[in-house]
Amino acid sequence: MAVFADLGAWALDKLRNTTAVTDLVVDGAAMILEAREPVSIATLISEAQETRREAGDTQKVLAIIVQDFGEQGLEASCGVFVYDRYGYVNIREVREAVILALVNCPVMLARDAQIIAVHYGGRTGHIVSTQFDVDFERVDFDGPLVTENDYYS
């Protein structure tokens, strides 16, 4: 089993390698990104929208962004943002695929830590950003850290 620096890195890898998720995103795994990537997310979303328009396929979301939220005490967490410009219908389907891909999975983390099973931590519901002309939803995941050593105390 691969070892990841944090829960967000694991979620990013897992989503990029889950066909049930990548099949629902314009350009597949290429549009599943980490929040800290040095690219303009707004530009990528606009490019993905143009790609989708040219293909005539309105069934896929424009992007998924994964953000690691770090650890609080002995609990690791991350958020998965699903972006679209076609309303909420596509976001719902992708949200469910993301939840199925991540929940109840074990994770091996650096510093001899692991998460026995990732938990669903809730969701924001449909949000419309008029500033960026985008619809999105954030889905949160977390899990208790089980450590072999005293790195997290």
C-alpha angles and dihedrals in degrees: 000000000000120000119230131199092228144348092268092057090050093049091049092052094044094050093046089054099045111094092198086064102035091051088062096053128079106251090008118233092003089072095049100093142172115246092238096055110131095240134099105260090196090056092048092049091051091049091048090050090054091048090051092047092052091048092047090226111135095167096087130077120237101235148346118214122194120204124187112220096193128226129308110194104318096335123099120199143179139175131226116208118201114201131195141150097210101076128261104307097087093040091058093055093047092046090058092047090050092050092049091049096051111028119097093009122133119236129201111210134189120268092046093291131134141180112224093204130357114234131214106246102189139270139251098229123225114339124183117203108200089183091064098023092235139125117219148160130203119217117194129212131185143167140186116256118237109198134195093199136030096262095123101046 
